[in-house]
């Protein structure tokens, strides 16, 4: 094998690599969507117009949805905003014909919240971060 240099990627280099894996994936399991990735994001503002809660998701290739972030401002927690956002995303998922929602959360975040809403743990990563666990959850949408 020749001598090859490993280099730090630029944003363009990373985009090129991501596009190649997208092409490979589609060649193995054809995409069900015209656009392989799309964002579905929602938020709630208070009476002053300040964002107090939000959910960011990626809808992708095979009618799956990944919840990237669900956040509720500390002083607004425990009043149903997180549940309201999650329900809104699940309803949107049904409208789009999405059959699976998945996410990950840490032991110091919202595992119990998601389990309470019908999400099932399908994987656990220990020591990520050190002395903590990262949980992978999923929910099938009818």
C-alpha positions in Angstrom: 0.0 0.0 0.0 1.3 3.4 -0.9 1.9 6.2 1.5 -1.3 8.2 2.1 -1.7 11.2 4.3 -4.6 11.6 6.7 -5.8 15.2 6.8 -8.3 17.3 8.7 -11.4 17.6 6.6 -12.9 21.0 5.5 -16.7 21.4 5.5 -16.6 20.7 1.7 -14.6 17.5 2.3 -17.1 16.4 5.0 -20.0 17.2 2.7 -18.4 15.1 -0.1 -17.9 12.1 2.2 -21.5 12.4 3.5 -22.8 12.5 -0.1 -20.9 9.3 -1.0 -22.3 7.4 2.0 -25.8 8.7 1.1 -25.3 7.4 -2.5 -24.0 4.0 -1.2 -27.0 3.7 1.2 -29.4 4.4 -1.6 -27.8 1.8 -3.8 -28.4 -0.8 -1.1 -31.9 0.2 0.1 -33.6 2.7 -2.3 -34.9 5.8 -0.6 -38.6 6.3 -0.3 -38.2 10.1 -0.4 -37.2 12.4 -3.2 -35.1 14.5 -0.8 -33.0 12.2 1.4 -33.0 14.5 4.5 -35.4 17.2 5.7 -35.8 19.1 9.0 -39.0 19.2 11.0 -38.5 21.8 13.8 -41.1 23.3 16.1 -40.9 25.7 19.1 -43.0 27.5 21.7 -42.6 31.2 22.5 -43.8 33.0 25.6 -45.9 36.2 25.6 -42.7 38.3 25.1 -41.7 36.3 22.0 -38.8 34.4 23.7 -38.4 30.8 22.8 -39.1 28.7 25.9 -39.2 25.2 24.3 -38.4 23.5 21.0 -37.8 20.3 19.2 -35.5 19.7 16.2 -35.8 16.6 14.1 -34.5 15.2 10.9 -36.9 13.3 8.6 -34.9 11.0 6.3 -34.7 8.6 3.4 -36.8 5.7 4.6 -39.7 7.5 6.3 -37.9 7.6 9.6 -37.5 10.6 12.0 -34.6 11.3 14.3 -35.3 13.6 17.2 -32.0 15.5 17.5 -33.0 17.9 20.3 -35.9 18.5 22.6 -35.4 21.4 25.0 -37.6 23.2 27.6 -36.3 26.2 29.5 -35.6 25.2 33.1 -38.3 27.3 34.7 -40.9 26.0 32.2 -40.3 22.2 32.8 -42.9 20.0 34.4 -45.9 21.9 32.9 -46.5 19.8 29.7 -44.5 21.7 27.1 -42.2 18.8 26.3 -45.1 16.5 26.0 -47.0 19.0 23.8 -44.0 19.3 21.5 -43.5 15.5 21.3 -47.1 14.9 20.6 -47.0 17.6 17.9 -44.0 15.9 16.2 -45.7 12.5 16.4 -48.8 13.9 14.7 -46.7 15.5 12.0 -44.9 12.2 11.6 -48.2 10.4 11.0 -49.1 13.1 8.4 -45.8 12.4 6.6 -46.2 8.7 6.7 -43.3 8.2 9.0 -43.3 4.8 10.6 -40.4 5.1 13.1 -39.1 7.8 15.4 -35.8 7.4 17.2 -33.5 9.4 19.5 -30.8 9.2 22.0 -30.7 10.7 25.5 -28.4 10.6 28.5 -29.1 9.3 32.0 -29.0 12.9 33.3 -31.5 14.0 30.6 -35.0 12.6 29.7 -35.0 8.8 29.5 -38.0 8.4 31.8 -39.9 11.1 29.9 -39.5 9.3 26.6 -40.4 5.9 28.2 -43.5 7.4 29.7 -44.5 8.5 26.1 -44.1 5.0 24.7 -40.5 5.0 23.5 -38.6 1.7 24.0 -35.0 1.5 24.8 -33.1 -0.5 22.2 -29.6 0.2 23.2 -27.4 1.6 26.0 -23.9 2.9 25.7 -22.0 2.9 29.0 -19.4 5.4 30.0 -20.6 8.0 27.4 -19.7 10.3 29.1 -17.6 8.6 31.7 -19.7 7.2 34.6 -22.9 7.9 32.6 -25.1 6.1 30.1 -26.5 7.1 26.7 -29.8 5.5 25.9 -31.1 4.9 22.4 -34.9 4.8 22.1 -37.5 4.2 19.4 -41.2 4.4 18.8 -43.2 2.9 16.0 -45.9 5.2 14.6 -49.1 3.7 13.3 
